Amino acid sequence: MLMADEEAVMKVARDRGKSTAVKGIKKLEVLSDPKTEFLRMLSEAGLPADEQVYKGIASAADLARIEQRCLRFEQLCKCVHAC
């Protein structure tokens, strides 16, 4: 889900003085290997794949944007709001 908000990835990259040009992934639900695509995105931004980067992206993430782009997350949100 972290890769659903490339703006959050770019924010973390900017905060670390790295490249902010990251290509978003258009069709998240059809990825056969999402981890590889996420690692590509991090590499493109000049970010390591570590806990601090993941925390930063999660903190900067726009949940409404992720909900719009990721069907499974949208379903989760609907279930949570229905409780």
PyMOL Python script that loads the backbone (N, CA, C, O; Angstrom):
from pymol import cmd

cmd.read_pdbstr("""\
ATOM      1  N   MET A   1       0.804  -1.196   0.000  1.00  0.00           N
ATOM      2  CA  MET A   1       0.000   0.000   0.000  1.00  0.00           C
ATOM      3  C   MET A   1       0.848   1.262   0.000  1.00  0.00           C
ATOM      4  O   MET A   1       0.395   2.301  -0.480  1.00  0.00           O
ATOM      5  N   LEU A   2       2.059   1.200   0.522  1.00  0.00           N
ATOM      6  CA  LEU A   2       2.886   2.401   0.568  1.00  0.00           C
ATOM      7  C   LEU A   2       3.177   2.953  -0.813  1.00  0.00           C
ATOM      8  O   LEU A   2       3.352   4.161  -0.974  1.00  0.00           O
ATOM      9  N   MET A   3       3.232   2.090  -1.806  1.00  0.00           N
ATOM     10  CA  MET A   3       3.545   2.574  -3.148  1.00  0.00           C
ATOM     11  C   MET A   3       2.346   3.207  -3.830  1.00  0.00           C
ATOM     12  O   MET A   3       2.479   3.758  -4.923  1.00  0.00           O
ATOM     13  N   ALA A   4       1.178   3.138  -3.208  1.00  0.00           N
ATOM     14  CA  ALA A   4      -0.004   3.751  -3.795  1.00  0.00           C
ATOM     15  C   ALA A   4       0.049   5.272  -3.711  1.00  0.00           C
ATOM     16  O   ALA A   4      -0.699   5.956  -4.410  1.00  0.00           O
ATOM     17  N   ASP A   5       0.919   5.805  -2.867  1.00  0.00           N
ATOM     18  CA  ASP A   5       1.045   7.259  -2.731  1.00  0.00           C
ATOM     19  C   ASP A   5       2.480   7.670  -3.047  1.00  0.00           C
ATOM     20  O   ASP A   5       3.309   7.810  -2.148  1.00  0.00           O
ATOM     21  N   GLU A   6       2.761   7.860  -4.329  1.00  0.00           N
ATOM     22  CA  GLU A   6       4.119   8.254  -4.721  1.00  0.00           C
ATOM     23  C   GLU A   6       4.480   9.633  -4.200  1.00  0.00           C
ATOM     24  O   GLU A   6       5.662   9.960  -4.094  1.00  0.00           O
ATOM     25  N   GLU A   7       3.472  10.459  -3.869  1.00  0.00           N
ATOM     26  CA  GLU A   7       3.749  11.775  -3.281  1.00  0.00           C
ATOM     27  C   GLU A   7       4.441  11.612  -1.929  1.00  0.00           C
ATOM     28  O   GLU A   7       5.334  12.388  -1.590  1.00  0.00           O
ATOM     29  N   ALA A   8       4.035  10.611  -1.163  1.00  0.00           N
ATOM     30  CA  ALA A   8       4.665  10.357   0.133  1.00  0.00           C
ATOM     31  C   ALA A   8       6.113   9.898  -0.055  1.00  0.00           C
ATOM     32  O   ALA A   8       6.999  10.303   0.697  1.00  0.00           O
ATOM     33  N   VAL A   9       6.347   9.055  -1.058  1.00  0.00           N
ATOM     34  CA  VAL A   9       7.710   8.611  -1.363  1.00  0.00           C
ATOM     35  C   VAL A   9       8.564   9.818  -1.736  1.00  0.00           C
ATOM     36  O   VAL A   9       9.699   9.945  -1.277  1.00  0.00           O
ATOM     37  N   MET A  10       8.016  10.710  -2.574  1.00  0.00           N
ATOM     38  CA  MET A  10       8.768  11.894  -2.997  1.00  0.00           C
ATOM     39  C   MET A  10       9.031  12.840  -1.832  1.00  0.00           C
ATOM     40  O   MET A  10      10.078  13.486  -1.791  1.00  0.00           O
ATOM     41  N   LYS A  11       8.096  12.933  -0.880  1.00  0.00           N
ATOM     42  CA  LYS A  11       8.299  13.791   0.290  1.00  0.00           C
ATOM     43  C   LYS A  11       9.472  13.283   1.121  1.00  0.00           C
ATOM     44  O   LYS A  11      10.329  14.061   1.539  1.00  0.00           O
ATOM     45  N   VAL A  12       9.505  11.977   1.358  1.00  0.00           N
ATOM     46  CA  VAL A  12      10.608  11.396   2.135  1.00  0.00           C
ATOM     47  C   VAL A  12      11.930  11.621   1.396  1.00  0.00           C
ATOM     48  O   VAL A  12      12.942  11.954   2.014  1.00  0.00           O
ATOM     49  N   ALA A  13      11.918  11.440   0.094  1.00  0.00           N
ATOM     50  CA  ALA A  13      13.129  11.674  -0.702  1.00  0.00           C
ATOM     51  C   ALA A  13      13.566  13.131  -0.589  1.00  0.00           C
ATOM     52  O   ALA A  13      14.748  13.408  -0.385  1.00  0.00           O
ATOM     53  N   ARG A  14      12.628  14.059  -0.718  1.00  0.00           N
ATOM     54  CA  ARG A  14      12.943  15.492  -0.588  1.00  0.00           C
ATOM     55  C   ARG A  14      13.536  15.797   0.771  1.00  0.00           C
ATOM     56  O   ARG A  14      14.535  16.508   0.877  1.00  0.00           O
ATOM     57  N   ASP A  15      12.915  15.253   1.819  1.00  0.00           N
ATOM     58  CA  ASP A  15      13.385  15.492   3.189  1.00  0.00           C
ATOM     59  C   ASP A  15      14.809  14.991   3.400  1.00  0.00           C
ATOM     60  O   ASP A  15      15.525  15.494   4.266  1.00  0.00           O
ATOM     61  N   ARG A  16      15.219  14.006   2.615  1.00  0.00           N
ATOM     62  CA  ARG A  16      16.563  13.437   2.720  1.00  0.00           C
ATOM     63  C   ARG A  16      17.515  13.987   1.661  1.00  0.00           C
ATOM     64  O   ARG A  16      18.648  13.521   1.537  1.00  0.00           O
ATOM     65  N   GLY A  17      17.054  14.979   0.899  1.00  0.00           N
ATOM     66  CA  GLY A  17      17.893  15.584  -0.124  1.00  0.00           C
ATOM     67  C   GLY A  17      18.146  14.691  -1.328  1.00  0.00           C
ATOM     68  O   GLY A  17      19.180  14.803  -1.987  1.00  0.00           O
ATOM     69  N   LYS A  18      17.205  13.812  -1.611  1.00  0.00           N
ATOM     70  CA  LYS A  18      17.346  12.857  -2.721  1.00  0.00           C
ATOM     71  C   LYS A  18      16.466  13.271  -3.896  1.00  0.00           C
ATOM     72  O   LYS A  18      15.782  14.293  -3.846  1.00  0.00           O
ATOM     73  N   SER A  19      16.496  12.479  -4.932  1.00  0.00           N
ATOM     74  CA  SER A  19      15.683  12.718  -6.128  1.00  0.00           C
ATOM     75  C   SER A  19      14.204  12.691  -5.765  1.00  0.00           C
ATOM     76  O   SER A  19      13.757  11.851  -4.984  1.00  0.00           O
ATOM     77  N   THR A  20      13.465  13.611  -6.337  1.00  0.00           N
ATOM     78  CA  THR A  20      12.027  13.629  -6.060  1.00  0.00           C
ATOM     79  C   THR A  20      11.213  13.188  -7.267  1.00  0.00           C
ATOM     80  O   THR A  20       9.983  13.180  -7.216  1.00  0.00           O
ATOM     81  N   ALA A  21      11.880  12.825  -8.336  1.00  0.00           N
ATOM     82  CA  ALA A  21      11.156  12.372  -9.528  1.00  0.00           C
ATOM     83  C   ALA A  21      10.929  10.867  -9.442  1.00  0.00           C
ATOM     84  O   ALA A  21      11.854  10.076  -9.627  1.00  0.00           O
ATOM     85  N   VAL A  22       9.696  10.487  -9.160  1.00  0.00           N
ATOM     86  CA  VAL A  22       9.339   9.073  -9.034  1.00  0.00           C
ATOM     87  C   VAL A  22       8.129   8.804  -9.917  1.00  0.00           C
ATOM     88  O   VAL A  22       7.142   9.539  -9.877  1.00  0.00           O
ATOM     89  N   LYS A  23       8.214   7.758 -10.705  1.00  0.00           N
ATOM     90  CA  LYS A  23       7.073   7.365 -11.538  1.00  0.00           C
ATOM     91  C   LYS A  23       6.069   6.604 -10.684  1.00  0.00           C
ATOM     92  O   LYS A  23       6.424   5.647  -9.995  1.00  0.00           O
ATOM     93  N   GLY A  24       4.829   7.032 -10.735  1.00  0.00           N
ATOM     94  CA  GLY A  24       3.784   6.316 -10.027  1.00  0.00           C
ATOM     95  C   GLY A  24       3.421   5.033 -10.757  1.00  0.00           C
ATOM     96  O   GLY A  24       3.738   4.859 -11.934  1.00  0.00           O
ATOM     97  N   ILE A  25       2.767   4.159 -10.057  1.00  0.00           N
ATOM     98  CA  ILE A  25       2.319   2.898 -10.642  1.00  0.00           C
ATOM     99  C   ILE A  25       0.817   3.016 -10.865  1.00  0.00           C
ATOM    100  O   ILE A  25       0.054   3.227  -9.922  1.00  0.00           O
ATOM    101  N   LYS A  26       0.405   2.880 -12.111  1.00  0.00           N
ATOM    102  CA  LYS A  26      -0.983   3.147 -12.466  1.00  0.00           C
ATOM    103  C   LYS A  26      -1.961   2.065 -12.013  1.00  0.00           C
ATOM    104  O   LYS A  26      -2.997   2.386 -11.430  1.00  0.00           O
ATOM    105  N   LYS A  27      -1.662   0.815 -12.261  1.00  0.00           N
ATOM    106  CA  LYS A  27      -2.609  -0.262 -11.957  1.00  0.00           C
ATOM    107  C   LYS A  27      -2.027  -1.159 -10.869  1.00  0.00           C
ATOM    108  O   LYS A  27      -1.384  -2.169 -11.156  1.00  0.00           O
ATOM    109  N   LEU A  28      -2.258  -0.779  -9.635  1.00  0.00           N
ATOM    110  CA  LEU A  28      -1.676  -1.490  -8.496  1.00  0.00           C
ATOM    111  C   LEU A  28      -2.206  -2.912  -8.357  1.00  0.00           C
ATOM    112  O   LEU A  28      -1.453  -3.825  -8.016  1.00  0.00           O
ATOM    113  N   GLU A  29      -3.477  -3.103  -8.615  1.00  0.00           N
ATOM    114  CA  GLU A  29      -4.118  -4.391  -8.362  1.00  0.00           C
ATOM    115  C   GLU A  29      -3.645  -5.502  -9.297  1.00  0.00           C
ATOM    116  O   GLU A  29      -3.836  -6.680  -8.995  1.00  0.00           O
ATOM    117  N   VAL A  30      -3.037  -5.151 -10.419  1.00  0.00           N
ATOM    118  CA  VAL A  30      -2.638  -6.174 -11.383  1.00  0.00           C
ATOM    119  C   VAL A  30      -1.144  -6.511 -11.313  1.00  0.00           C
ATOM    120  O   VAL A  30      -0.654  -7.308 -12.114  1.00  0.00           O
ATOM    121  N   LEU A  31      -0.436  -5.926 -10.385  1.00  0.00           N
ATOM    122  CA  LEU A  31       0.998  -6.200 -10.265  1.00  0.00           C
ATOM    123  C   LEU A  31       1.225  -7.639  -9.826  1.00  0.00           C
ATOM    124  O   LEU A  31       0.637  -8.103  -8.849  1.00  0.00           O
ATOM    125  N   SER A  32       2.072  -8.328 -10.547  1.00  0.00           N
ATOM    126  CA  SER A  32       2.376  -9.704 -10.163  1.00  0.00           C
ATOM    127  C   SER A  32       3.430  -9.745  -9.059  1.00  0.00           C
ATOM    128  O   SER A  32       3.487 -10.704  -8.289  1.00  0.00           O
ATOM    129  N   ASP A  33       4.263  -8.709  -8.980  1.00  0.00           N
ATOM    130  CA  ASP A  33       5.321  -8.661  -7.970  1.00  0.00           C
ATOM    131  C   ASP A  33       5.423  -7.242  -7.406  1.00  0.00           C
ATOM    132  O   ASP A  33       6.340  -6.498  -7.757  1.00  0.00           O
ATOM    133  N   PRO A  34       4.474  -6.864  -6.526  1.00  0.00           N
ATOM    134  CA  PRO A  34       4.452  -5.490  -6.031  1.00  0.00           C
ATOM    135  C   PRO A  34       5.712  -5.086  -5.256  1.00  0.00           C
ATOM    136  O   PRO A  34       6.111  -3.922  -5.296  1.00  0.00           O
ATOM    137  N   LYS A  35       6.330  -6.020  -4.565  1.00  0.00           N
ATOM    138  CA  LYS A  35       7.526  -5.678  -3.792  1.00  0.00           C
ATOM    139  C   LYS A  35       8.644  -5.186  -4.715  1.00  0.00           C
ATOM    140  O   LYS A  35       9.322  -4.205  -4.409  1.00  0.00           O
ATOM    141  N   THR A  36       8.831  -5.871  -5.839  1.00  0.00           N
ATOM    142  CA  THR A  36       9.860  -5.461  -6.791  1.00  0.00           C
ATOM    143  C   THR A  36       9.574  -4.063  -7.326  1.00  0.00           C
ATOM    144  O   THR A  36      10.490  -3.254  -7.473  1.00  0.00           O
ATOM    145  N   GLU A  37       8.317  -3.779  -7.615  1.00  0.00           N
ATOM    146  CA  GLU A  37       7.947  -2.448  -8.112  1.00  0.00           C
ATOM    147  C   GLU A  37       8.180  -1.381  -7.051  1.00  0.00           C
ATOM    148  O   GLU A  37       8.634  -0.282  -7.368  1.00  0.00           O
ATOM    149  N   PHE A  38       7.873  -1.695  -5.794  1.00  0.00           N
ATOM    150  CA  PHE A  38       8.091  -0.735  -4.712  1.00  0.00           C
ATOM    151  C   PHE A  38       9.587  -0.484  -4.522  1.00  0.00           C
ATOM    152  O   PHE A  38      10.005   0.656  -4.319  1.00  0.00           O
ATOM    153  N   LEU A  39      10.383  -1.532  -4.587  1.00  0.00           N
ATOM    154  CA  LEU A  39      11.836  -1.366  -4.462  1.00  0.00           C
ATOM    155  C   LEU A  39      12.391  -0.539  -5.626  1.00  0.00           C
ATOM    156  O   LEU A  39      13.328   0.239  -5.445  1.00  0.00           O
ATOM    157  N   ARG A  40      11.814  -0.707  -6.814  1.00  0.00           N
ATOM    158  CA  ARG A  40      12.216   0.110  -7.960  1.00  0.00           C
ATOM    159  C   ARG A  40      11.911   1.580  -7.689  1.00  0.00           C
ATOM    160  O   ARG A  40      12.722   2.459  -7.978  1.00  0.00           O
ATOM    161  N   MET A  41      10.730   1.832  -7.129  1.00  0.00           N
ATOM    162  CA  MET A  41      10.321   3.192  -6.811  1.00  0.00           C
ATOM    163  C   MET A  41      11.272   3.817  -5.788  1.00  0.00           C
ATOM    164  O   MET A  41      11.679   4.970  -5.936  1.00  0.00           O
ATOM    165  N   LEU A  42      11.621   3.056  -4.757  1.00  0.00           N
ATOM    166  CA  LEU A  42      12.558   3.564  -3.754  1.00  0.00           C
ATOM    167  C   LEU A  42      13.916   3.852  -4.371  1.00  0.00           C
ATOM    168  O   LEU A  42      14.520   4.888  -4.090  1.00  0.00           O
ATOM    169  N   SER A  43      14.397   2.951  -5.204  1.00  0.00           N
ATOM    170  CA  SER A  43      15.678   3.126  -5.868  1.00  0.00           C
ATOM    171  C   SER A  43      15.664   4.369  -6.753  1.00  0.00           C
ATOM    172  O   SER A  43      16.625   5.138  -6.776  1.00  0.00           O
ATOM    173  N   GLU A  44      14.581   4.554  -7.468  1.00  0.00           N
ATOM    174  CA  GLU A  44      14.426   5.718  -8.339  1.00  0.00           C
ATOM    175  C   GLU A  44      14.509   7.017  -7.529  1.00  0.00           C
ATOM    176  O   GLU A  44      15.009   8.033  -8.012  1.00  0.00           O
ATOM    177  N   ALA A  45      14.011   6.964  -6.294  1.00  0.00           N
ATOM    178  CA  ALA A  45      14.033   8.139  -5.419  1.00  0.00           C
ATOM    179  C   ALA A  45      15.345   8.255  -4.645  1.00  0.00           C
ATOM    180  O   ALA A  45      15.562   9.236  -3.933  1.00  0.00           O
ATOM    181  N   GLY A  46      16.217   7.259  -4.783  1.00  0.00           N
ATOM    182  CA  GLY A  46      17.480   7.279  -4.057  1.00  0.00           C
ATOM    183  C   GLY A  46      17.328   6.938  -2.584  1.00  0.00           C
ATOM    184  O   GLY A  46      18.123   7.373  -1.751  1.00  0.00           O
ATOM    185  N   LEU A  47      16.302   6.155  -2.270  1.00  0.00           N
ATOM    186  CA  LEU A  47      16.018   5.795  -0.880  1.00  0.00           C
ATOM    187  C   LEU A  47      16.352   4.335  -0.612  1.00  0.00           C
ATOM    188  O   LEU A  47      16.139   3.478  -1.470  1.00  0.00           O
ATOM    189  N   PRO A  48      16.880   4.047   0.586  1.00  0.00           N
ATOM    190  CA  PRO A  48      17.104   2.652   0.949  1.00  0.00           C
ATOM    191  C   PRO A  48      15.780   1.999   1.364  1.00  0.00           C
ATOM    192  O   PRO A  48      14.837   2.683   1.762  1.00  0.00           O
ATOM    193  N   ALA A  49      15.728   0.703   1.266  1.00  0.00           N
ATOM    194  CA  ALA A  49      14.545  -0.047   1.703  1.00  0.00           C
ATOM    195  C   ALA A  49      14.752  -0.430   3.158  1.00  0.00           C
ATOM    196  O   ALA A  49      15.113  -1.565   3.471  1.00  0.00           O
ATOM    197  N   ASP A  50      14.516   0.541   4.050  1.00  0.00           N
ATOM    198  CA  ASP A  50      14.717   0.256   5.476  1.00  0.00           C
ATOM    199  C   ASP A  50      13.542   0.780   6.302  1.00  0.00           C
ATOM    200  O   ASP A  50      12.660   1.479   5.802  1.00  0.00           O
ATOM    201  N   GLU A  51      13.564   0.419   7.566  1.00  0.00           N
ATOM    202  CA  GLU A  51      12.455   0.723   8.466  1.00  0.00           C
ATOM    203  C   GLU A  51      12.178   2.226   8.567  1.00  0.00           C
ATOM    204  O   GLU A  51      11.018   2.636   8.606  1.00  0.00           O
ATOM    205  N   GLN A  52      13.220   3.043   8.611  1.00  0.00           N
ATOM    206  CA  GLN A  52      13.032   4.489   8.749  1.00  0.00           C
ATOM    207  C   GLN A  52      12.340   5.077   7.520  1.00  0.00           C
ATOM    208  O   GLN A  52      11.476   5.946   7.641  1.00  0.00           O
ATOM    209  N   VAL A  53      12.723   4.603   6.348  1.00  0.00           N
ATOM    210  CA  VAL A  53      12.073   5.076   5.116  1.00  0.00           C
ATOM    211  C   VAL A  53      10.611   4.637   5.109  1.00  0.00           C
ATOM    212  O   VAL A  53       9.728   5.430   4.783  1.00  0.00           O
ATOM    213  N   TYR A  54      10.353   3.396   5.462  1.00  0.00           N
ATOM    214  CA  TYR A  54       8.974   2.906   5.500  1.00  0.00           C
ATOM    215  C   TYR A  54       8.134   3.728   6.480  1.00  0.00           C
ATOM    216  O   TYR A  54       6.994   4.078   6.177  1.00  0.00           O
ATOM    217  N   LYS A  55       8.692   4.034   7.648  1.00  0.00           N
ATOM    218  CA  LYS A  55       7.975   4.853   8.637  1.00  0.00           C
ATOM    219  C   LYS A  55       7.681   6.237   8.076  1.00  0.00           C
ATOM    220  O   LYS A  55       6.577   6.759   8.234  1.00  0.00           O
ATOM    221  N   GLY A  56       8.668   6.825   7.423  1.00  0.00           N
ATOM    222  CA  GLY A  56       8.481   8.149   6.845  1.00  0.00           C
ATOM    223  C   GLY A  56       7.401   8.170   5.788  1.00  0.00           C
ATOM    224  O   GLY A  56       6.570   9.078   5.754  1.00  0.00           O
ATOM    225  N   ILE A  57       7.411   7.165   4.920  1.00  0.00           N
ATOM    226  CA  ILE A  57       6.388   7.089   3.872  1.00  0.00           C
ATOM    227  C   ILE A  57       5.011   6.879   4.495  1.00  0.00           C
ATOM    228  O   ILE A  57       4.038   7.515   4.089  1.00  0.00           O
ATOM    229  N   ALA A  58       4.930   5.995   5.473  1.00  0.00           N
ATOM    230  CA  ALA A  58       3.646   5.741   6.131  1.00  0.00           C
ATOM    231  C   ALA A  58       3.126   7.002   6.820  1.00  0.00           C
ATOM    232  O   ALA A  58       1.925   7.272   6.788  1.00  0.00           O
ATOM    233  N   SER A  59       4.008   7.771   7.437  1.00  0.00           N
ATOM    234  CA  SER A  59       3.602   9.010   8.106  1.00  0.00           C
ATOM    235  C   SER A  59       3.132  10.064   7.116  1.00  0.00           C
ATOM    236  O   SER A  59       2.216  10.831   7.409  1.00  0.00           O
ATOM    237  N   ALA A  60       3.755  10.104   5.949  1.00  0.00           N
ATOM    238  CA  ALA A  60       3.420  11.112   4.944  1.00  0.00           C
ATOM    239  C   ALA A  60       2.265  10.690   4.036  1.00  0.00           C
ATOM    240  O   ALA A  60       1.727  11.511   3.292  1.00  0.00           O
ATOM    241  N   ALA A  61       1.891   9.438   4.094  1.00  0.00           N
ATOM    242  CA  ALA A  61       0.886   8.900   3.168  1.00  0.00           C
ATOM    243  C   ALA A  61      -0.477   9.550   3.349  1.00  0.00           C
ATOM    244  O   ALA A  61      -0.901   9.832   4.470  1.00  0.00           O
ATOM    245  N   ASP A  62      -1.144   9.779   2.250  1.00  0.00           N
ATOM    246  CA  ASP A  62      -2.497  10.303   2.208  1.00  0.00           C
ATOM    247  C   ASP A  62      -3.438   9.100   2.087  1.00  0.00           C
ATOM    248  O   ASP A  62      -3.553   8.496   1.021  1.00  0.00           O
ATOM    249  N   LEU A  63      -4.100   8.765   3.182  1.00  0.00           N
ATOM    250  CA  LEU A  63      -4.944   7.569   3.191  1.00  0.00           C
ATOM    251  C   LEU A  63      -6.092   7.662   2.198  1.00  0.00           C
ATOM    252  O   LEU A  63      -6.513   6.644   1.649  1.00  0.00           O
ATOM    253  N   ALA A  64      -6.600   8.851   1.960  1.00  0.00           N
ATOM    254  CA  ALA A  64      -7.674   9.010   0.972  1.00  0.00           C
ATOM    255  C   ALA A  64      -7.156   8.683  -0.426  1.00  0.00           C
ATOM    256  O   ALA A  64      -7.861   8.069  -1.227  1.00  0.00           O
ATOM    257  N   ARG A  65      -5.933   9.094  -0.713  1.00  0.00           N
ATOM    258  CA  ARG A  65      -5.331   8.776  -2.022  1.00  0.00           C
ATOM    259  C   ARG A  65      -5.130   7.263  -2.169  1.00  0.00           C
ATOM    260  O   ARG A  65      -5.415   6.693  -3.223  1.00  0.00           O
ATOM    261  N   ILE A  66      -4.641   6.624  -1.111  1.00  0.00           N
ATOM    262  CA  ILE A  66      -4.436   5.173  -1.159  1.00  0.00           C
ATOM    263  C   ILE A  66      -5.775   4.465  -1.333  1.00  0.00           C
ATOM    264  O   ILE A  66      -5.878   3.494  -2.083  1.00  0.00           O
ATOM    265  N   GLU A  67      -6.787   4.949  -0.646  1.00  0.00           N
ATOM    266  CA  GLU A  67      -8.116   4.353  -0.761  1.00  0.00           C
ATOM    267  C   GLU A  67      -8.634   4.452  -2.199  1.00  0.00           C
ATOM    268  O   GLU A  67      -9.264   3.517  -2.695  1.00  0.00           O
ATOM    269  N   GLN A  68      -8.373   5.574  -2.867  1.00  0.00           N
ATOM    270  CA  GLN A  68      -8.809   5.753  -4.258  1.00  0.00           C
ATOM    271  C   GLN A  68      -8.064   4.828  -5.211  1.00  0.00           C
ATOM    272  O   GLN A  68      -8.634   4.368  -6.200  1.00  0.00           O
ATOM    273  N   ARG A  69      -6.805   4.554  -4.924  1.00  0.00           N
ATOM    274  CA  ARG A  69      -5.959   3.825  -5.867  1.00  0.00           C
ATOM    275  C   ARG A  69      -5.878   2.327  -5.613  1.00  0.00           C
ATOM    276  O   ARG A  69      -5.449   1.576  -6.489  1.00  0.00           O
ATOM    277  N   CYS A  70      -6.283   1.884  -4.430  1.00  0.00           N
ATOM    278  CA  CYS A  70      -6.107   0.485  -4.066  1.00  0.00           C
ATOM    279  C   CYS A  70      -7.449  -0.117  -3.634  1.00  0.00           C
ATOM    280  O   CYS A  70      -7.973   0.206  -2.567  1.00  0.00           O
ATOM    281  N   LEU A  71      -7.981  -0.973  -4.459  1.00  0.00           N
ATOM    282  CA  LEU A  71      -9.293  -1.551  -4.215  1.00  0.00           C
ATOM    283  C   LEU A  71      -9.366  -2.275  -2.873  1.00  0.00           C
ATOM    284  O   LEU A  71     -10.344  -2.125  -2.140  1.00  0.00           O
ATOM    285  N   ARG A  72      -8.363  -3.042  -2.553  1.00  0.00           N
ATOM    286  CA  ARG A  72      -8.384  -3.791  -1.282  1.00  0.00           C
ATOM    287  C   ARG A  72      -8.376  -2.850  -0.079  1.00  0.00           C
ATOM    288  O   ARG A  72      -9.051  -3.111   0.917  1.00  0.00           O
ATOM    289  N   PHE A  73      -7.621  -1.764  -0.167  1.00  0.00           N
ATOM    290  CA  PHE A  73      -7.598  -0.797   0.933  1.00  0.00           C
ATOM    291  C   PHE A  73      -8.949  -0.095   1.041  1.00  0.00           C
ATOM    292  O   PHE A  73      -9.427   0.178   2.142  1.00  0.00           O
ATOM    293  N   GLU A  74      -9.557   0.193  -0.097  1.00  0.00           N
ATOM    294  CA  GLU A  74     -10.883   0.802  -0.098  1.00  0.00           C
ATOM    295  C   GLU A  74     -11.885  -0.118   0.614  1.00  0.00           C
ATOM    296  O   GLU A  74     -12.708   0.346   1.403  1.00  0.00           O
ATOM    297  N   GLN A  75     -11.810  -1.406   0.332  1.00  0.00           N
ATOM    298  CA  GLN A  75     -12.706  -2.365   0.978  1.00  0.00           C
ATOM    299  C   GLN A  75     -12.464  -2.407   2.490  1.00  0.00           C
ATOM    300  O   GLN A  75     -13.410  -2.476   3.274  1.00  0.00           O
ATOM    301  N   LEU A  76     -11.198  -2.364   2.888  1.00  0.00           N
ATOM    302  CA  LEU A  76     -10.869  -2.346   4.315  1.00  0.00           C
ATOM    303  C   LEU A  76     -11.461  -1.105   4.983  1.00  0.00           C
ATOM    304  O   LEU A  76     -12.065  -1.200   6.052  1.00  0.00           O
ATOM    305  N   CYS A  77     -11.289   0.038   4.361  1.00  0.00           N
ATOM    306  CA  CYS A  77     -11.813   1.282   4.914  1.00  0.00           C
ATOM    307  C   CYS A  77     -13.337   1.238   5.081  1.00  0.00           C
ATOM    308  O   CYS A  77     -13.876   1.705   6.085  1.00  0.00           O
ATOM    309  N   LYS A  78     -14.008   0.678   4.097  1.00  0.00           N
ATOM    310  CA  LYS A  78     -15.472   0.546   4.180  1.00  0.00           C
ATOM    311  C   LYS A  78     -15.869  -0.327   5.357  1.00  0.00           C
ATOM    312  O   LYS A  78     -16.828  -0.014   6.063  1.00  0.00           O
ATOM    313  N   CYS A  79     -15.153  -1.408   5.577  1.00  0.00           N
ATOM    314  CA  CYS A  79     -15.443  -2.297   6.705  1.00  0.00           C
ATOM    315  C   CYS A  79     -15.196  -1.605   8.036  1.00  0.00           C
ATOM    316  O   CYS A  79     -15.981  -1.744   8.974  1.00  0.00           O
ATOM    317  N   VAL A  80     -14.107  -0.861   8.112  1.00  0.00           N
ATOM    318  CA  VAL A  80     -13.778  -0.143   9.356  1.00  0.00           C
ATOM    319  C   VAL A  80     -14.835   0.913   9.643  1.00  0.00           C
ATOM    320  O   VAL A  80     -15.274   1.061  10.783  1.00  0.00           O
ATOM    321  N   HIS A  81     -15.244   1.645   8.615  1.00  0.00           N
ATOM    322  CA  HIS A  81     -16.249   2.694   8.819  1.00  0.00           C
ATOM    323  C   HIS A  81     -17.616   2.117   9.152  1.00  0.00           C
ATOM    324  O   HIS A  81     -18.439   2.789   9.774  1.00  0.00           O
ATOM    325  N   ALA A  82     -17.861   0.900   8.750  1.00  0.00           N
ATOM    326  CA  ALA A  82     -19.167   0.258   9.020  1.00  0.00           C
ATOM    327  C   ALA A  82     -19.265  -0.259  10.453  1.00  0.00           C
ATOM    328  O   ALA A  82     -20.359  -0.576  10.921  1.00  0.00           O
ATOM    329  N   CYS A  83     -18.142  -0.347  11.150  1.00  0.00           N
ATOM    330  CA  CYS A  83     -18.158  -0.880  12.523  1.00  0.00           C
ATOM    331  C   CYS A  83     -18.795   0.078  13.502  1.00  0.00           C
ATOM    332  O   CYS A  83     -18.883  -0.224  14.693  1.00  0.00           O
TER     333      CYS A  83
END
""", "prot")
cmd.dss("prot")
cmd.show_as("cartoon", "prot")
cmd.util.cbc("prot")
cmd.orient("prot")
